[in-house]
Amino acid sequence: MKKFANILFSVALAMQALASAQTPAPAVRHSKNTKPQAGEAPRKKFVLDVVQTAVALPQPDPQDRLRVLNSAANVISPIDHKMAQRFAKEGIRIEAELVNSGQTPAVSMLATGIVDCPAAAQFAESISPTAVVQAEQSLIGAISECPKEALVPAQRKLETALNQGIVAPRGLLALMERVGAKSAWSQSAFEKMFSSLPADAAASASEAPNYAAMYERMAPELNPDIAKSTGLKLLIWLGKLPDSGERTVAINITTDSFKHTVGQKAYEEALASDVMARQAANLAGGQGQISHPEEESVSVLEAMNNTGTDQTEALRKMPATLRAKTAAADGYATGSEGNTKMADRYFDIAYAALEEVWSNRADNAVNAPAVLEEVNEAAAQVNPVTALQRAQKLPDPSAQAISMLAVARVVAGQQ
């Protein structure tokens, strides 16, 4: 606790210096070699201190640890790239451990562009082919950021998995983009991918638009025979799905791409060869819509319009997640108008709700880390030192770290 008190004192001094540096001064003519603005040094010191303290906090859950390292690396990279790479090194190790234990990482360090390329190649080498679905986002990051080093090992793992009937479609598409869509390897891999569509079609219904989009992207590049065979296989698979907006969207995309690629006559001939494909194609033209998880949205504009009235009673009636986000928006709105006393009341409510959101995160589908970030970023816009104090008072060290980094991100982005 003494360490955290010291760091809080340090960042408070840094922010006081920053506030002083931003005080308007008489205009002075400078040469082209003008030194950095006076406020830049305390701002950087604040960010460095907060990031280092957040990373030093324990996170027993490896997913939380990865979130913290990922956020810390992104925040600190423009200020201290070597420090960011140290965080990335630990993060990529945790990412590989999660993947090989059968878990999908909550975030990918490999997608940040901070990981050095030899480490990205080593990651691709280290994962099991049976884990490519869990590693998909990580592999996309490795292929995109480090094609020279990571392309070959990633290709080897994805191809081995594909030959075993394990499909990581986005990873394969990223690989095809790099290798070349017209290459023999890409043509063969695409055909294999559509021969290995998920056996439990109903359980994969939400992925239908993604497979259709992949077909739409690749079909013009394919050999006509492969375009025809994969189009038929996709339509047959789509026909097995329960009726839904996703299926309708996927069928519309697939039939349009199929016809455009092979021509109307070849399209009709292909459908005539398979009754199930024809039945699915006959559903084209319907109105489809992709469903999205419902989110409790909050309007900052509405909060700005309500600054003249006390919203505390309405906030108490809201569920925890909505209460945290709405109170933070109200706190930001009133704080921006200079009513710090009322802003503090709203942020008291927001942070109390955060504790509830975080403690119950295992029992609901709420993205608790995202709620933490949203509330702390709003508070930091009003007063970063006070926001940091609130973040450090949260009862869970993982919640503290995620919140502190959100505050640091706001300060790092200030000019």
Secondary structure per residue as TSV (DSSP state, phi and psi in degrees):
chain	resnum	aa	ss	phi	psi
A	1	M	-	360.0	-35.2
A	2	K	H	-61.7	-39.8
A	3	K	H	-60.8	-44.2
A	4	F	H	-69.3	-34.7
A	5	A	H	-64.0	-40.1
A	6	N	H	-63.4	-43.0
A	7	I	H	-68.0	-36.3
A	8	L	H	-63.2	-43.0
A	9	F	H	-61.1	-40.7
A	10	S	H	-63.0	-47.1
A	11	V	H	-71.9	-30.2
A	12	A	H	-63.0	-43.1
A	13	L	H	-62.5	-40.4
A	14	A	H	-62.0	-42.4
A	15	M	H	-71.6	-32.9
A	16	Q	H	-62.7	-41.7
A	17	A	H	-64.6	-38.4
A	18	L	H	-64.6	-43.0
A	19	A	H	-61.9	-40.5
A	20	S	H	-65.0	-39.4
A	21	A	H	-66.3	-25.9
A	22	Q	T	-88.8	-1.7
A	23	T	S	-64.7	129.9
A	24	P	-	-56.3	138.7
A	25	A	-	-129.7	160.5
A	26	P	-	-57.7	144.5
A	27	A	-	-64.5	135.7
A	28	V	-	-132.1	137.5
A	29	R	-	-78.8	135.5
A	30	H	-	-121.0	156.4
A	31	S	-	-80.5	175.0
A	32	K	T	-64.9	-23.1
A	33	N	T	-93.4	34.4
A	34	T	-	-57.5	139.3
A	35	K	-	-72.9	162.5
A	36	P	-	-56.8	153.7
A	37	Q	-	-55.5	149.2
A	38	A	T	-61.6	-29.4
A	39	G	T	-78.0	-11.5
A	40	E	H	-69.2	-40.5
A	41	A	H	-64.0	-50.3
A	42	P	H	-65.0	-32.9
A	43	R	H	-63.7	-44.9
A	44	K	H	-64.9	-39.4
A	45	K	H	-63.8	-41.7
A	46	F	H	-56.9	-50.8
A	47	V	H	-61.4	-46.7
A	48	L	H	-58.7	-47.9
A	49	D	H	-62.0	-45.2
A	50	V	H	-66.5	-44.4
A	51	V	H	-61.7	-46.8
A	52	Q	H	-62.8	-39.2
A	53	T	H	-68.8	-41.1
A	54	A	H	-62.5	-44.3
A	55	V	H	-67.4	-29.0
A	56	A	H	-72.8	-17.7
A	57	L	S	-70.1	147.4
A	58	P	-	-79.2	139.5
A	59	Q	-	-128.0	99.2
A	60	P	-	-62.1	-33.8
A	61	D	S	-80.6	121.1
A	62	P	H	-60.6	-30.6
A	63	Q	H	-64.4	-41.9
A	64	D	H	-65.9	-39.9
A	65	R	H	-61.6	-41.0
A	66	L	H	-65.0	-41.0
A	67	R	H	-58.5	-45.4
A	68	V	H	-64.2	-46.8
A	69	L	H	-64.4	-39.9
A	70	N	H	-62.8	-47.7
A	71	S	H	-65.1	-43.4
A	72	A	H	-61.6	-42.8
A	73	A	H	-63.4	-42.3
A	74	N	H	-66.4	-39.8
A	75	V	H	-68.4	-43.3
A	76	I	H	-88.1	-16.4
A	77	S	T	-54.3	-44.0
A	78	P	T	-67.3	-19.4
A	79	I	T	-97.3	-43.8
A	80	D	-	-144.7	90.1
A	81	H	H	-66.2	-33.5
A	82	K	H	-64.6	-39.3
A	83	M	H	-64.1	-42.4
A	84	A	H	-59.4	-39.7
A	85	Q	H	-67.8	-32.3
A	86	R	H	-64.9	-43.1
A	87	F	H	-63.7	-39.9
A	88	A	H	-64.2	-37.1
A	89	K	H	-61.4	-45.2
A	90	E	H	-67.4	-40.5
A	91	G	H	-62.7	-41.6
A	92	I	H	-69.2	-30.4
A	93	R	H	-65.1	-45.2
A	94	I	H	-64.9	-39.6
A	95	E	H	-59.2	-44.4
A	96	A	H	-65.9	-40.1
A	97	E	H	-64.3	-41.1
A	98	L	H	-62.5	-46.7
A	99	V	H	-60.8	-47.8
A	100	N	H	-73.0	-11.4
A	101	S	T	-94.9	4.7
A	102	G	T	91.0	10.6
A	103	Q	-	-103.9	147.5
A	104	T	-	-91.2	121.9
A	105	P	-	-58.6	138.9
A	106	A	S	-64.0	-35.0
A	107	V	S	-139.0	161.9
A	108	S	-	-117.4	119.8
A	109	M	G	-66.2	-30.1
A	110	L	G	-68.4	-20.9
A	111	A	G	-83.9	-5.7
A	112	T	G	-80.3	-23.2
A	113	G	T	82.0	5.5
A	114	I	-	-92.5	-29.0
A	115	V	S	-65.4	135.7
A	116	D	-	-72.5	150.3
A	117	C	H	-65.4	-36.3
A	118	P	H	-58.3	-36.9
A	119	A	H	-68.4	-36.5
A	120	A	H	-64.3	-41.2
A	121	A	H	-65.5	-40.4
A	122	Q	H	-63.8	-37.8
A	123	F	H	-59.7	-48.9
A	124	A	H	-60.3	-36.9
A	125	E	H	-68.3	-33.8
A	126	S	H	-80.0	-22.7
A	127	I	S	-81.4	151.4
A	128	S	-	-80.0	144.1
A	129	P	G	-57.2	-27.6
A	130	T	G	-73.2	-8.9
A	131	A	G	-108.0	13.4
A	132	V	T	-66.5	-27.1
A	133	V	T	-66.8	-44.7
A	134	Q	T	-66.3	-30.7
A	135	A	T	-91.7	5.2
A	136	E	H	-55.5	-50.9
A	137	Q	H	-64.0	-36.4
A	138	S	H	-65.5	-43.1
A	139	L	H	-66.2	-38.0
A	140	I	H	-60.8	-42.8
A	141	G	H	-61.6	-43.9
A	142	A	H	-64.3	-43.9
A	143	I	H	-65.3	-40.9
A	144	S	H	-72.5	-42.9
A	145	E	H	-85.5	-30.8
A	146	C	-	-135.1	60.1
A	147	P	H	-60.5	-36.0
A	148	K	H	-63.2	-42.8
A	149	E	H	-91.0	-38.0
A	150	A	H	-98.0	-12.8
A	151	L	H	-61.3	-49.2
A	152	V	H	-64.8	-50.9
A	153	P	H	-64.2	-35.6
A	154	A	H	-66.3	-41.3
A	155	Q	H	-62.1	-41.3
A	156	R	H	-62.7	-44.4
A	157	K	H	-69.5	-42.8
A	158	L	H	-67.0	-37.0
A	159	E	H	-70.0	-42.0
A	160	T	H	-60.3	-44.2
A	161	A	H	-63.0	-43.0
A	162	L	H	-61.7	-39.8
A	163	N	H	-66.6	-19.9
A	164	Q	T	-95.0	5.6
A	165	G	T	81.7	14.7
A	166	I	-	-101.4	118.0
A	167	V	-	-113.1	123.9
A	168	A	-	-112.2	84.6
A	169	P	H	-60.2	-42.1
A	170	R	H	-68.5	-37.5
A	171	G	H	-63.7	-42.6
A	172	L	H	-64.1	-40.9
A	173	L	H	-65.0	-40.8
A	174	A	H	-61.2	-38.4
A	175	L	H	-67.2	-43.5
A	176	M	H	-61.6	-38.1
A	177	E	H	-61.2	-38.3
A	178	R	H	-77.4	-42.9
A	179	V	H	-71.1	-32.3
A	180	G	-	116.9	119.6
A	181	A	T	-60.8	-29.7
A	182	K	T	-88.4	-2.1
A	183	S	S	-67.2	154.0
A	184	A	H	-59.5	-39.0
A	185	W	H	-62.5	-46.2
A	186	S	H	-64.2	-40.9
A	187	Q	H	-62.2	-44.8
A	188	S	H	-66.7	-44.2
A	189	A	H	-64.5	-38.8
A	190	F	H	-64.4	-41.9
A	191	E	H	-63.7	-43.1
A	192	K	H	-62.9	-39.5
A	193	M	H	-60.6	-41.9
A	194	F	H	-82.2	-4.4
A	195	S	T	-92.2	-6.2
A	196	S	S	-124.4	33.1
A	197	L	-	-62.6	149.9
A	198	P	-	-50.6	130.9
A	199	A	S	-64.7	-39.3
A	200	D	S	-86.9	83.0
A	201	A	T	-61.1	-41.0
A	202	A	G	-61.3	-38.5
A	203	A	G	-70.7	-17.8
A	204	S	G	-108.2	18.0
A	205	A	G	-57.6	-35.8
A	206	S	G	-66.5	-20.2
A	207	E	G	-85.4	-8.3
A	208	A	H	-54.0	-48.4
A	209	P	H	-61.6	-30.9
A	210	N	H	-68.4	-43.6
A	211	Y	H	-63.5	-39.8
A	212	A	H	-64.6	-40.0
A	213	A	H	-65.3	-36.2
A	214	M	H	-66.0	-40.5
A	215	Y	H	-63.3	-43.6
A	216	E	H	-59.6	-40.5
A	217	R	H	-68.1	-41.7
A	218	M	H	-91.7	-26.8
A	219	A	G	-51.8	-45.0
A	220	P	G	-63.7	-20.4
A	221	E	G	-91.5	-9.8
A	222	L	S	-86.0	155.0
A	223	N	-	-56.4	137.0
A	224	P	H	-53.9	-38.1
A	225	D	H	-66.2	-38.9
A	226	I	H	-70.3	-39.3
A	227	A	H	-59.9	-39.0
A	228	K	H	-70.1	-47.2
A	229	S	H	-67.6	-41.0
A	230	T	H	-71.1	-34.8
A	231	G	H	-62.2	-42.4
A	232	L	H	-63.8	-44.9
A	233	K	H	-61.9	-39.1
A	234	L	H	-67.6	-42.0
A	235	L	H	-64.6	-40.4
A	236	I	H	-60.7	-43.7
A	237	W	H	-65.6	-42.9
A	238	L	H	-62.8	-32.7
A	239	G	H	-66.0	-20.0
A	240	K	T	-84.6	-11.1
A	241	L	S	-78.5	150.5
A	242	P	-	-65.8	153.7
A	243	D	S	-61.8	130.1
A	244	S	-	-163.6	166.2
A	245	G	H	-62.9	-37.2
A	246	E	H	-62.7	-43.3
A	247	R	H	-64.1	-42.6
A	248	T	H	-60.8	-44.7
A	249	V	H	-59.5	-45.5
A	250	A	H	-64.2	-41.5
A	251	I	H	-65.0	-42.2
A	252	N	H	-60.6	-45.5
A	253	I	H	-63.5	-45.7
A	254	T	H	-65.0	-47.9
A	255	T	H	-64.5	-41.1
A	256	D	H	-62.1	-45.3
A	257	S	H	-67.3	-40.9
A	258	F	H	-58.3	-52.6
A	259	K	H	-62.4	-43.1
A	260	H	H	-65.6	-33.1
A	261	T	H	-79.5	-47.7
A	262	V	H	-99.9	-12.8
A	263	G	-	94.1	153.2
A	264	Q	H	-60.0	-43.2
A	265	K	H	-64.4	-49.1
A	266	A	H	-64.8	-33.4
A	267	Y	H	-63.3	-47.6
A	268	E	H	-64.6	-39.7
A	269	E	H	-63.6	-39.3
A	270	A	H	-65.2	-43.7
A	271	L	H	-66.0	-32.5
A	272	A	H	-65.7	-19.6
A	273	S	T	-85.2	-9.2
A	274	D	-	-147.2	117.2
A	275	V	H	-64.0	-42.1
A	276	M	H	-65.6	-39.1
A	277	A	H	-65.0	-40.9
A	278	R	H	-62.3	-42.7
A	279	Q	H	-62.2	-41.4
A	280	A	H	-66.7	-42.6
A	281	A	H	-64.1	-31.0
A	282	N	T	-65.4	-16.0
A	283	L	T	-84.1	-5.6
A	284	A	T	-64.2	149.7
A	285	G	T	101.6	-10.9
A	286	G	-	-72.4	164.7
A	287	Q	-	-86.8	114.9
A	288	G	-	-118.4	157.3
A	289	Q	-	-149.0	138.0
A	290	I	-	-85.7	125.3
A	291	S	-	-81.6	148.2
A	292	H	-	-126.9	148.6
A	293	P	-	-58.3	137.3
A	294	E	-	-69.5	134.1
A	295	E	-	-121.3	146.7
A	296	E	-	-83.9	93.5
A	297	S	-	-81.7	150.3
A	298	V	-	-128.6	135.6
A	299	S	-	-101.0	116.1
A	300	V	H	-67.0	-35.8
A	301	L	H	-60.7	-42.0
A	302	E	H	-63.0	-40.1
A	303	A	H	-62.5	-39.5
A	304	M	H	-63.2	-33.6
A	305	N	H	-77.4	-15.1
A	306	N	T	-103.9	11.6
A	307	T	T	-64.4	-18.7
A	308	G	T	-85.2	-6.9
A	309	T	S	-123.6	147.8
A	310	D	-	-78.3	120.4
A	311	Q	-	-99.9	5.8
A	312	T	H	-62.2	-38.1
A	313	E	H	-66.2	-42.1
A	314	A	H	-64.5	-37.3
A	315	L	H	-63.2	-38.6
A	316	R	H	-63.3	-23.3
A	317	K	T	-86.7	-6.3
A	318	M	S	-87.0	152.8
A	319	P	-	-63.6	159.8
A	320	A	H	-55.2	-47.1
A	321	T	H	-62.8	-48.5
A	322	L	H	-65.7	-36.9
A	323	R	H	-63.1	-43.2
A	324	A	H	-62.4	-47.1
A	325	K	H	-70.4	-40.3
A	326	T	H	-70.4	-41.9
A	327	A	H	-63.2	-37.4
A	328	A	H	-65.2	-41.1
A	329	A	H	-63.9	-41.3
A	330	D	H	-65.4	-39.0
A	331	G	H	-64.1	-41.9
A	332	Y	H	-63.7	-44.1
A	333	A	H	-64.2	-47.7
A	334	T	H	-71.3	-36.9
A	335	G	H	-65.2	-36.4
A	336	S	H	-65.7	-25.1
A	337	E	T	-91.3	3.0
A	338	G	T	93.6	1.2
A	339	N	-	-89.4	76.4
A	340	T	H	-67.8	-31.9
A	341	K	H	-64.1	-46.0
A	342	M	H	-69.3	-36.9
A	343	A	H	-60.3	-41.2
A	344	D	H	-61.4	-39.2
A	345	R	H	-62.7	-43.6
A	346	Y	H	-65.5	-42.1
A	347	F	H	-69.5	-29.1
A	348	D	H	-58.8	-44.5
A	349	I	H	-65.7	-43.4
A	350	A	H	-61.6	-45.1
A	351	Y	H	-73.5	-31.7
A	352	A	H	-64.4	-40.0
A	353	A	H	-67.3	-34.6
A	354	L	H	-58.5	-41.9
A	355	E	H	-59.2	-40.3
A	356	E	H	-67.5	-43.8
A	357	V	H	-59.8	-46.5
A	358	W	H	-68.1	-41.6
A	359	S	H	-68.5	-24.5
A	360	N	T	-104.9	13.4
A	361	R	G	-66.0	-25.6
A	362	A	G	-73.4	-17.5
A	363	D	G	-100.2	-0.7
A	364	N	S	-143.9	173.8
A	365	A	-	-94.1	12.9
A	366	V	-	-69.8	138.3
A	367	N	-	-81.4	83.8
A	368	A	H	-59.6	-42.4
A	369	P	H	-58.6	-37.9
A	370	A	H	-66.4	-36.5
A	371	V	H	-66.8	-42.0
A	372	L	H	-55.8	-47.9
A	373	E	H	-63.6	-42.8
A	374	E	H	-62.3	-45.4
A	375	V	H	-66.9	-44.9
A	376	N	H	-69.3	-34.3
A	377	E	H	-65.6	-39.0
A	378	A	H	-63.9	-44.4
A	379	A	H	-64.7	-38.8
A	380	A	H	-67.6	-29.1
A	381	Q	H	-65.2	-29.1
A	382	V	H	-85.7	-49.0
A	383	N	-	-158.4	101.4
A	384	P	H	-64.0	-33.5
A	385	V	H	-68.1	-45.4
A	386	T	H	-64.1	-39.5
A	387	A	H	-61.6	-41.4
A	388	L	H	-63.3	-41.7
A	389	Q	H	-60.5	-43.6
A	390	R	H	-63.7	-42.7
A	391	A	H	-60.5	-40.8
A	392	Q	H	-73.0	-14.3
A	393	K	T	-90.4	-6.2
A	394	L	S	-62.3	142.4
A	395	P	S	-72.4	-23.8
A	396	D	S	-101.2	131.1
A	397	P	H	-63.0	-31.6
A	398	S	H	-67.2	-42.6
A	399	A	H	-64.3	-38.4
A	400	Q	H	-59.0	-50.1
A	401	A	H	-62.6	-46.2
A	402	I	H	-61.6	-41.1
A	403	S	H	-67.9	-43.9
A	404	M	H	-60.8	-39.8
A	405	L	H	-68.4	-32.0
A	406	A	H	-64.6	-39.5
A	407	V	H	-63.8	-46.0
A	408	A	H	-60.8	-36.5
A	409	R	H	-62.7	-41.4
A	410	V	H	-64.0	-46.2
A	411	V	H	-64.9	-39.7
A	412	A	H	-62.2	-30.4
A	413	G	H	-86.2	-6.1
A	414	Q	-	-77.5	145.9
A	415	Q	-	-97.1	360.0
